[in-house]
Amino acid sequence: MERETDVATRARLIEWLKTEVVDQVARLFKAMWDGSGARITDSLAGLIASGYILGRRLGISYRDLDAALADKLAKLKQEGHQLEDLYRDLSALEEHIRKR
């Protein structure tokens, strides 16, 4: 019975984290509409934190998520992503991650 309770608790936690991600996206969109830089920053930080924590609850370590992000950026650059071609955003983010 205790194991079933633990599984149910973990499932509820994952569902709650999913709603946190959606809530942070909604907050971000509202902040963008209002043009509030502080609220945009806060919403993006919350979204990133929620994504990392959701990944951890799903069994993905922070380190593995960082590695997957670096791999994703490299792949997008190789494919000639528009943000890289126009602004070098992917290279800038890749450099930031590498320096952390």
Backbone as XML, in Angstrom:
<?xml version="1.0"?>
<chain id="A" units="angstrom">
  <residue number="1" name="MET">
    <atom name="N" x="0.825" y="-1.206" z="0.000"/>
    <atom name="CA" x="0.000" y="0.000" z="0.000"/>
    <atom name="C" x="0.860" y="1.258" z="0.000"/>
  </residue>
  <residue number="2" name="GLU">
    <atom name="N" x="1.962" y="1.213" z="0.752"/>
    <atom name="CA" x="2.831" y="2.385" z="0.834"/>
    <atom name="C" x="3.446" y="2.716" z="-0.528"/>
  </residue>
  <residue number="3" name="ARG">
    <atom name="N" x="3.842" y="1.690" z="-1.281"/>
    <atom name="CA" x="4.429" y="1.903" z="-2.618"/>
    <atom name="C" x="3.402" y="2.533" z="-3.552"/>
  </residue>
  <residue number="4" name="GLU">
    <atom name="N" x="2.152" y="2.084" z="-3.480"/>
    <atom name="CA" x="1.098" y="2.658" z="-4.321"/>
    <atom name="C" x="0.873" y="4.126" z="-3.981"/>
  </residue>
  <residue number="5" name="THR">
    <atom name="N" x="0.940" y="4.452" z="-2.717"/>
    <atom name="CA" x="0.783" y="5.838" z="-2.289"/>
    <atom name="C" x="1.931" y="6.685" z="-2.824"/>
  </residue>
  <residue number="6" name="ASP">
    <atom name="N" x="3.151" y="6.139" z="-2.767"/>
    <atom name="CA" x="4.315" y="6.857" z="-3.273"/>
    <atom name="C" x="4.195" y="7.096" z="-4.778"/>
  </residue>
  <residue number="7" name="VAL">
    <atom name="N" x="3.754" y="6.103" z="-5.523"/>
    <atom name="CA" x="3.575" y="6.249" z="-6.968"/>
    <atom name="C" x="2.508" y="7.301" z="-7.258"/>
  </residue>
  <residue number="8" name="ALA">
    <atom name="N" x="1.423" y="7.263" z="-6.520"/>
    <atom name="CA" x="0.351" y="8.242" z="-6.715"/>
    <atom name="C" x="0.829" y="9.655" z="-6.382"/>
  </residue>
  <residue number="9" name="THR">
    <atom name="N" x="1.607" y="9.777" z="-5.318"/>
    <atom name="CA" x="2.142" y="11.084" z="-4.926"/>
    <atom name="C" x="3.076" y="11.620" z="-6.003"/>
  </residue>
  <residue number="10" name="ARG">
    <atom name="N" x="3.941" y="10.761" z="-6.521"/>
    <atom name="CA" x="4.856" y="11.195" z="-7.583"/>
    <atom name="C" x="4.092" y="11.587" z="-8.839"/>
  </residue>
  <residue number="11" name="ALA">
    <atom name="N" x="3.057" y="10.843" z="-9.177"/>
    <atom name="CA" x="2.249" y="11.162" z="-10.360"/>
    <atom name="C" x="1.559" y="12.518" z="-10.190"/>
  </residue>
  <residue number="12" name="ARG">
    <atom name="N" x="1.011" y="12.764" z="-8.998"/>
    <atom name="CA" x="0.376" y="14.058" z="-8.730"/>
    <atom name="C" x="1.392" y="15.197" z="-8.814"/>
  </residue>
  <residue number="13" name="LEU">
    <atom name="N" x="2.593" y="14.948" z="-8.307"/>
    <atom name="CA" x="3.637" y="15.967" z="-8.356"/>
    <atom name="C" x="4.009" y="16.297" z="-9.801"/>
  </residue>
  <residue number="14" name="ILE">
    <atom name="N" x="4.131" y="15.293" z="-10.639"/>
    <atom name="CA" x="4.449" y="15.519" z="-12.047"/>
    <atom name="C" x="3.328" y="16.300" z="-12.726"/>
  </residue>
  <residue number="15" name="GLU">
    <atom name="N" x="2.094" y="15.951" z="-12.436"/>
    <atom name="CA" x="0.958" y="16.690" z="-13.005"/>
    <atom name="C" x="0.986" y="18.145" z="-12.548"/>
  </residue>
  <residue number="16" name="TRP">
    <atom name="N" x="1.294" y="18.364" z="-11.284"/>
    <atom name="CA" x="1.380" y="19.725" z="-10.757"/>
    <atom name="C" x="2.496" y="20.500" z="-11.454"/>
  </residue>
  <residue number="17" name="LEU">
    <atom name="N" x="3.652" y="19.853" z="-11.648"/>
    <atom name="CA" x="4.755" y="20.519" z="-12.331"/>
    <atom name="C" x="4.393" y="20.869" z="-13.776"/>
  </residue>
  <residue number="18" name="LYS">
    <atom name="N" x="3.638" y="20.017" z="-14.421"/>
    <atom name="CA" x="3.184" y="20.326" z="-15.778"/>
    <atom name="C" x="2.329" y="21.587" z="-15.782"/>
  </residue>
  <residue number="19" name="THR">
    <atom name="N" x="1.468" y="21.733" z="-14.785"/>
    <atom name="CA" x="0.644" y="22.942" z="-14.721"/>
    <atom name="C" x="1.504" y="24.160" z="-14.412"/>
  </residue>
  <residue number="20" name="GLU">
    <atom name="N" x="2.581" y="23.972" z="-13.653"/>
    <atom name="CA" x="3.508" y="25.077" z="-13.379"/>
    <atom name="C" x="4.158" y="25.563" z="-14.674"/>
  </residue>
  <residue number="21" name="VAL">
    <atom name="N" x="4.540" y="24.637" z="-15.539"/>
    <atom name="CA" x="5.134" y="25.015" z="-16.816"/>
    <atom name="C" x="4.140" y="25.836" z="-17.633"/>
  </residue>
  <residue number="22" name="VAL">
    <atom name="N" x="2.907" y="25.360" z="-17.717"/>
    <atom name="CA" x="1.876" y="26.079" z="-18.473"/>
    <atom name="C" x="1.611" y="27.441" z="-17.837"/>
  </residue>
  <residue number="23" name="ASP">
    <atom name="N" x="1.559" y="27.496" z="-16.517"/>
    <atom name="CA" x="1.331" y="28.756" z="-15.814"/>
    <atom name="C" x="2.454" y="29.747" z="-16.102"/>
  </residue>
  <residue number="24" name="GLN">
    <atom name="N" x="3.683" y="29.278" z="-16.103"/>
    <atom name="CA" x="4.811" y="30.175" z="-16.383"/>
    <atom name="C" x="4.766" y="30.690" z="-17.817"/>
  </residue>
  <residue number="25" name="VAL">
    <atom name="N" x="4.338" y="29.857" z="-18.751"/>
    <atom name="CA" x="4.187" y="30.311" z="-20.136"/>
    <atom name="C" x="3.117" y="31.395" z="-20.209"/>
  </residue>
  <residue number="26" name="ALA">
    <atom name="N" x="2.003" y="31.174" z="-19.519"/>
    <atom name="CA" x="0.931" y="32.186" z="-19.510"/>
    <atom name="C" x="1.430" y="33.490" z="-18.892"/>
  </residue>
  <residue number="27" name="ARG">
    <atom name="N" x="2.151" y="33.394" z="-17.790"/>
    <atom name="CA" x="2.704" y="34.595" z="-17.151"/>
    <atom name="C" x="3.672" y="35.319" z="-18.089"/>
  </residue>
  <residue number="28" name="LEU">
    <atom name="N" x="4.476" y="34.538" z="-18.812"/>
    <atom name="CA" x="5.411" y="35.127" z="-19.764"/>
    <atom name="C" x="4.667" y="35.902" z="-20.845"/>
  </residue>
  <residue number="29" name="PHE">
    <atom name="N" x="3.632" y="35.290" z="-21.402"/>
    <atom name="CA" x="2.874" y="35.956" z="-22.460"/>
    <atom name="C" x="2.227" y="37.237" z="-21.950"/>
  </residue>
  <residue number="30" name="LYS">
    <atom name="N" x="1.693" y="37.213" z="-20.734"/>
    <atom name="CA" x="1.092" y="38.419" z="-20.153"/>
    <atom name="C" x="2.150" y="39.490" z="-19.927"/>
  </residue>
  <residue number="31" name="ALA">
    <atom name="N" x="3.307" y="39.086" z="-19.436"/>
    <atom name="CA" x="4.385" y="40.050" z="-19.196"/>
    <atom name="C" x="4.866" y="40.653" z="-20.506"/>
  </residue>
  <residue number="32" name="MET">
    <atom name="N" x="4.926" y="39.842" z="-21.556"/>
    <atom name="CA" x="5.323" y="40.360" z="-22.866"/>
    <atom name="C" x="4.284" y="41.344" z="-23.380"/>
  </residue>
  <residue number="33" name="TRP">
    <atom name="N" x="3.024" y="41.051" z="-23.158"/>
    <atom name="CA" x="1.946" y="41.948" z="-23.584"/>
    <atom name="C" x="2.063" y="43.296" z="-22.868"/>
  </residue>
  <residue number="34" name="ASP">
    <atom name="N" x="2.363" y="43.224" z="-21.564"/>
    <atom name="CA" x="2.487" y="44.443" z="-20.765"/>
    <atom name="C" x="3.817" y="45.162" z="-21.000"/>
  </residue>
  <residue number="35" name="GLY">
    <atom name="N" x="4.792" y="44.433" z="-21.517"/>
    <atom name="CA" x="6.102" y="45.028" z="-21.761"/>
    <atom name="C" x="6.947" y="45.198" z="-20.514"/>
  </residue>
  <residue number="36" name="SER">
    <atom name="N" x="6.669" y="44.401" z="-19.516"/>
    <atom name="CA" x="7.399" y="44.504" z="-18.258"/>
    <atom name="C" x="8.651" y="43.615" z="-18.294"/>
  </residue>
  <residue number="37" name="GLY">
    <atom name="N" x="9.805" y="44.251" z="-18.387"/>
    <atom name="CA" x="11.061" y="43.504" z="-18.437"/>
    <atom name="C" x="11.292" y="42.653" z="-17.215"/>
  </residue>
  <residue number="38" name="ALA">
    <atom name="N" x="10.972" y="43.186" z="-16.044"/>
    <atom name="CA" x="11.183" y="42.435" z="-14.800"/>
    <atom name="C" x="10.287" y="41.201" z="-14.754"/>
  </residue>
  <residue number="39" name="ARG">
    <atom name="N" x="9.033" y="41.362" z="-15.163"/>
    <atom name="CA" x="8.110" y="40.219" z="-15.156"/>
    <atom name="C" x="8.468" y="39.207" z="-16.235"/>
  </residue>
  <residue number="40" name="ILE">
    <atom name="N" x="8.968" y="39.665" z="-17.373"/>
    <atom name="CA" x="9.416" y="38.750" z="-18.426"/>
    <atom name="C" x="10.574" y="37.905" z="-17.891"/>
  </residue>
  <residue number="41" name="THR">
    <atom name="N" x="11.537" y="38.567" z="-17.269"/>
    <atom name="CA" x="12.691" y="37.862" z="-16.713"/>
    <atom name="C" x="12.254" y="36.854" z="-15.656"/>
  </residue>
  <residue number="42" name="ASP">
    <atom name="N" x="11.361" y="37.285" z="-14.765"/>
    <atom name="CA" x="10.874" y="36.399" z="-13.711"/>
    <atom name="C" x="10.138" y="35.187" z="-14.296"/>
  </residue>
  <residue number="43" name="SER">
    <atom name="N" x="9.318" y="35.414" z="-15.293"/>
    <atom name="CA" x="8.564" y="34.330" z="-15.919"/>
    <atom name="C" x="9.482" y="33.353" z="-16.642"/>
  </residue>
  <residue number="44" name="LEU">
    <atom name="N" x="10.462" y="33.870" z="-17.356"/>
    <atom name="CA" x="11.417" y="32.997" z="-18.042"/>
    <atom name="C" x="12.219" y="32.174" z="-17.028"/>
  </residue>
  <residue number="45" name="ALA">
    <atom name="N" x="12.632" y="32.806" z="-15.933"/>
    <atom name="CA" x="13.362" y="32.081" z="-14.894"/>
    <atom name="C" x="12.490" y="30.976" z="-14.301"/>
  </residue>
  <residue number="46" name="GLY">
    <atom name="N" x="11.225" y="31.280" z="-14.047"/>
    <atom name="CA" x="10.307" y="30.276" z="-13.515"/>
    <atom name="C" x="10.082" y="29.136" z="-14.492"/>
  </residue>
  <residue number="47" name="LEU">
    <atom name="N" x="9.980" y="29.470" z="-15.768"/>
    <atom name="CA" x="9.785" y="28.456" z="-16.797"/>
    <atom name="C" x="10.993" y="27.531" z="-16.889"/>
  </residue>
  <residue number="48" name="ILE">
    <atom name="N" x="12.174" y="28.103" z="-16.885"/>
    <atom name="CA" x="13.396" y="27.296" z="-16.950"/>
    <atom name="C" x="13.519" y="26.423" z="-15.711"/>
  </residue>
  <residue number="49" name="ALA">
    <atom name="N" x="13.294" y="26.992" z="-14.535"/>
    <atom name="CA" x="13.375" y="26.215" z="-13.293"/>
    <atom name="C" x="12.351" y="25.085" z="-13.293"/>
  </residue>
  <residue number="50" name="SER">
    <atom name="N" x="11.122" y="25.380" z="-13.702"/>
    <atom name="CA" x="10.082" y="24.345" z="-13.749"/>
    <atom name="C" x="10.460" y="23.236" z="-14.718"/>
  </residue>
  <residue number="51" name="GLY">
    <atom name="N" x="11.046" y="23.595" z="-15.852"/>
    <atom name="CA" x="11.477" y="22.595" z="-16.823"/>
    <atom name="C" x="12.554" y="21.685" z="-16.260"/>
  </residue>
  <residue number="52" name="TYR">
    <atom name="N" x="13.530" y="22.267" z="-15.585"/>
    <atom name="CA" x="14.590" y="21.465" z="-14.976"/>
    <atom name="C" x="14.035" y="20.539" z="-13.893"/>
  </residue>
  <residue number="53" name="ILE">
    <atom name="N" x="13.175" y="21.069" z="-13.053"/>
    <atom name="CA" x="12.628" y="20.255" z="-11.957"/>
    <atom name="C" x="11.722" y="19.167" z="-12.503"/>
  </residue>
  <residue number="54" name="LEU">
    <atom name="N" x="10.912" y="19.476" z="-13.501"/>
    <atom name="CA" x="10.072" y="18.451" z="-14.129"/>
    <atom name="C" x="10.954" y="17.355" z="-14.719"/>
  </residue>
  <residue number="55" name="GLY">
    <atom name="N" x="12.015" y="17.732" z="-15.399"/>
    <atom name="CA" x="12.946" y="16.743" z="-15.935"/>
    <atom name="C" x="13.514" y="15.856" z="-14.843"/>
  </residue>
  <residue number="56" name="ARG">
    <atom name="N" x="13.906" y="16.458" z="-13.736"/>
    <atom name="CA" x="14.449" y="15.677" z="-12.612"/>
    <atom name="C" x="13.416" y="14.690" z="-12.080"/>
  </residue>
  <residue number="57" name="ARG">
    <atom name="N" x="12.184" y="15.130" z="-11.932"/>
    <atom name="CA" x="11.126" y="14.246" z="-11.446"/>
    <atom name="C" x="10.837" y="13.125" z="-12.444"/>
  </residue>
  <residue number="58" name="LEU">
    <atom name="N" x="11.176" y="13.341" z="-13.711"/>
    <atom name="CA" x="10.979" y="12.322" z="-14.746"/>
    <atom name="C" x="12.221" y="11.446" z="-14.921"/>
  </residue>
  <residue number="59" name="GLY">
    <atom name="N" x="13.224" y="11.674" z="-14.061"/>
    <atom name="CA" x="14.411" y="10.824" z="-14.073"/>
    <atom name="C" x="15.571" y="11.341" z="-14.894"/>
  </residue>
  <residue number="60" name="ILE">
    <atom name="N" x="15.532" y="12.609" z="-15.284"/>
    <atom name="CA" x="16.611" y="13.196" z="-16.074"/>
    <atom name="C" x="17.415" y="14.118" z="-15.157"/>
  </residue>
  <residue number="61" name="SER">
    <atom name="N" x="18.700" y="13.836" z="-15.029"/>
    <atom name="CA" x="19.529" y="14.663" z="-14.151"/>
    <atom name="C" x="19.732" y="16.037" z="-14.786"/>
  </residue>
  <residue number="62" name="TYR">
    <atom name="N" x="20.056" y="17.005" z="-13.943"/>
    <atom name="CA" x="20.332" y="18.343" z="-14.446"/>
    <atom name="C" x="21.503" y="18.304" z="-15.429"/>
  </residue>
  <residue number="63" name="ARG">
    <atom name="N" x="22.503" y="17.514" z="-15.103"/>
    <atom name="CA" x="23.669" y="17.389" z="-15.975"/>
    <atom name="C" x="23.286" y="16.813" z="-17.333"/>
  </residue>
  <residue number="64" name="ASP">
    <atom name="N" x="22.441" y="15.773" z="-17.327"/>
    <atom name="CA" x="22.000" y="15.176" z="-18.590"/>
    <atom name="C" x="21.154" y="16.159" z="-19.405"/>
  </residue>
  <residue number="65" name="LEU">
    <atom name="N" x="20.349" y="16.943" z="-18.717"/>
    <atom name="CA" x="19.542" y="17.945" z="-19.414"/>
    <atom name="C" x="20.435" y="19.019" z="-20.030"/>
  </residue>
  <residue number="66" name="ASP">
    <atom name="N" x="21.448" y="19.445" z="-19.285"/>
    <atom name="CA" x="22.409" y="20.409" z="-19.835"/>
    <atom name="C" x="23.099" y="19.836" z="-21.072"/>
  </residue>
  <residue number="67" name="ALA">
    <atom name="N" x="23.507" y="18.573" z="-21.004"/>
    <atom name="CA" x="24.178" y="17.934" z="-22.140"/>
    <atom name="C" x="23.233" y="17.827" z="-23.334"/>
  </residue>
  <residue number="68" name="ALA">
    <atom name="N" x="21.980" y="17.477" z="-23.070"/>
    <atom name="CA" x="21.000" y="17.372" z="-24.152"/>
    <atom name="C" x="20.759" y="18.736" z="-24.796"/>
  </residue>
  <residue number="69" name="LEU">
    <atom name="N" x="20.747" y="19.784" z="-23.991"/>
    <atom name="CA" x="20.581" y="21.138" z="-24.515"/>
    <atom name="C" x="21.767" y="21.518" z="-25.393"/>
  </residue>
  <residue number="70" name="ALA">
    <atom name="N" x="22.972" y="21.214" z="-24.932"/>
    <atom name="CA" x="24.164" y="21.508" z="-25.733"/>
    <atom name="C" x="24.128" y="20.739" z="-27.049"/>
  </residue>
  <residue number="71" name="ASP">
    <atom name="N" x="23.730" y="19.474" z="-26.995"/>
    <atom name="CA" x="23.617" y="18.671" z="-28.215"/>
    <atom name="C" x="22.568" y="19.253" z="-29.157"/>
  </residue>
  <residue number="72" name="LYS">
    <atom name="N" x="21.452" y="19.683" z="-28.598"/>
    <atom name="CA" x="20.378" y="20.264" z="-29.396"/>
    <atom name="C" x="20.842" y="21.538" z="-30.094"/>
  </residue>
  <residue number="73" name="LEU">
    <atom name="N" x="21.551" y="22.380" z="-29.358"/>
    <atom name="CA" x="22.057" y="23.613" z="-29.945"/>
    <atom name="C" x="23.038" y="23.320" z="-31.084"/>
  </residue>
  <residue number="74" name="ALA">
    <atom name="N" x="23.931" y="22.368" z="-30.870"/>
    <atom name="CA" x="24.895" y="22.004" z="-31.912"/>
    <atom name="C" x="24.176" y="21.482" z="-33.150"/>
  </residue>
  <residue number="75" name="LYS">
    <atom name="N" x="23.158" y="20.657" z="-32.945"/>
    <atom name="CA" x="22.407" y="20.102" z="-34.070"/>
    <atom name="C" x="21.673" y="21.209" z="-34.841"/>
  </residue>
  <residue number="76" name="LEU">
    <atom name="N" x="21.039" y="22.112" z="-34.118"/>
    <atom name="CA" x="20.323" y="23.210" z="-34.766"/>
    <atom name="C" x="21.273" y="24.103" z="-35.559"/>
  </residue>
  <residue number="77" name="LYS">
    <atom name="N" x="22.459" y="24.353" z="-34.991"/>
    <atom name="CA" x="23.455" y="25.146" z="-35.710"/>
    <atom name="C" x="23.880" y="24.444" z="-36.988"/>
  </residue>
  <residue number="78" name="GLN">
    <atom name="N" x="24.108" y="23.152" z="-36.886"/>
    <atom name="CA" x="24.537" y="22.368" z="-38.041"/>
    <atom name="C" x="23.475" y="22.369" z="-39.138"/>
  </residue>
  <residue number="79" name="GLU">
    <atom name="N" x="22.216" y="22.378" z="-38.733"/>
    <atom name="CA" x="21.115" y="22.378" z="-39.697"/>
    <atom name="C" x="20.873" y="23.755" z="-40.309"/>
  </residue>
  <residue number="80" name="GLY">
    <atom name="N" x="21.588" y="24.766" z="-39.816"/>
    <atom name="CA" x="21.426" y="26.110" z="-40.358"/>
    <atom name="C" x="20.178" y="26.813" z="-39.856"/>
  </residue>
  <residue number="81" name="HIS">
    <atom name="N" x="19.923" y="26.723" z="-38.562"/>
    <atom name="CA" x="18.756" y="27.366" z="-37.969"/>
    <atom name="C" x="18.792" y="28.871" z="-38.225"/>
  </residue>
  <residue number="82" name="GLN">
    <atom name="N" x="17.636" y="29.442" z="-38.490"/>
    <atom name="CA" x="17.522" y="30.851" z="-38.840"/>
    <atom name="C" x="18.054" y="31.776" z="-37.752"/>
  </residue>
  <residue number="83" name="LEU">
    <atom name="N" x="17.802" y="31.449" z="-36.481"/>
    <atom name="CA" x="18.298" y="32.301" z="-35.397"/>
    <atom name="C" x="19.820" y="32.331" z="-35.353"/>
  </residue>
  <residue number="84" name="GLU">
    <atom name="N" x="20.431" y="31.226" z="-35.748"/>
    <atom name="CA" x="21.890" y="31.196" z="-35.795"/>
    <atom name="C" x="22.393" y="32.007" z="-36.986"/>
  </residue>
  <residue number="85" name="ASP">
    <atom name="N" x="21.774" y="31.789" z="-38.113"/>
    <atom name="CA" x="22.208" y="32.482" z="-39.329"/>
    <atom name="C" x="22.062" y="33.998" z="-39.215"/>
  </residue>
  <residue number="86" name="LEU">
    <atom name="N" x="20.985" y="34.446" z="-38.616"/>
    <atom name="CA" x="20.725" y="35.887" z="-38.545"/>
    <atom name="C" x="21.380" y="36.570" z="-37.348"/>
  </residue>
  <residue number="87" name="TYR">
    <atom name="N" x="21.356" y="35.908" z="-36.188"/>
    <atom name="CA" x="21.758" y="36.590" z="-34.958"/>
    <atom name="C" x="22.838" y="35.877" z="-34.143"/>
  </residue>
  <residue number="88" name="ARG">
    <atom name="N" x="23.178" y="34.652" z="-34.520"/>
    <atom name="CA" x="24.130" y="33.819" z="-33.780"/>
    <atom name="C" x="23.663" y="33.562" z="-32.337"/>
  </residue>
  <residue number="89" name="ASP">
    <atom name="N" x="22.340" y="33.536" z="-32.142"/>
    <atom name="CA" x="21.777" y="33.284" z="-30.814"/>
    <atom name="C" x="22.177" y="31.913" z="-30.278"/>
  </residue>
  <residue number="90" name="LEU">
    <atom name="N" x="22.187" y="30.907" z="-31.126"/>
    <atom name="CA" x="22.506" y="29.555" z="-30.675"/>
    <atom name="C" x="23.955" y="29.468" z="-30.218"/>
  </residue>
  <residue number="91" name="SER">
    <atom name="N" x="24.854" y="30.099" z="-30.944"/>
    <atom name="CA" x="26.266" y="30.122" z="-30.548"/>
    <atom name="C" x="26.442" y="30.851" z="-29.220"/>
  </residue>
  <residue number="92" name="ALA">
    <atom name="N" x="25.723" y="31.949" z="-29.056"/>
    <atom name="CA" x="25.815" y="32.719" z="-27.809"/>
    <atom name="C" x="25.328" y="31.884" z="-26.627"/>
  </residue>
  <residue number="93" name="LEU">
    <atom name="N" x="24.215" y="31.173" z="-26.807"/>
    <atom name="CA" x="23.702" y="30.336" z="-25.726"/>
    <atom name="C" x="24.647" y="29.164" z="-25.461"/>
  </residue>
  <residue number="94" name="GLU">
    <atom name="N" x="25.162" y="28.571" z="-26.517"/>
    <atom name="CA" x="26.107" y="27.468" z="-26.368"/>
    <atom name="C" x="27.338" y="27.913" z="-25.583"/>
  </residue>
  <residue number="95" name="GLU">
    <atom name="N" x="27.846" y="29.084" z="-25.894"/>
    <atom name="CA" x="29.004" y="29.640" z="-25.177"/>
    <atom name="C" x="28.672" y="29.894" z="-23.705"/>
  </residue>
  <residue number="96" name="HIS">
    <atom name="N" x="27.497" y="30.440" z="-23.465"/>
    <atom name="CA" x="27.064" y="30.693" z="-22.087"/>
    <atom name="C" x="27.017" y="29.399" z="-21.278"/>
  </residue>
  <residue number="97" name="ILE">
    <atom name="N" x="26.447" y="28.375" z="-21.846"/>
    <atom name="CA" x="26.337" y="27.086" z="-21.157"/>
    <atom name="C" x="27.718" y="26.501" z="-20.906"/>
  </residue>
  <residue number="98" name="ARG">
    <atom name="N" x="28.587" y="26.614" z="-21.869"/>
    <atom name="CA" x="29.933" y="26.052" z="-21.745"/>
    <atom name="C" x="30.719" y="26.761" z="-20.630"/>
  </residue>
  <residue number="99" name="LYS">
    <atom name="N" x="30.500" y="28.047" z="-20.444"/>
    <atom name="CA" x="31.236" y="28.812" z="-19.437"/>
    <atom name="C" x="30.713" y="28.618" z="-18.017"/>
  </residue>
  <residue number="100" name="ARG">
    <atom name="N" x="29.526" y="28.063" z="-17.870"/>
    <atom name="CA" x="28.948" y="27.911" z="-16.520"/>
    <atom name="C" x="29.723" y="26.964" z="-15.674"/>
  </residue>
</chain>
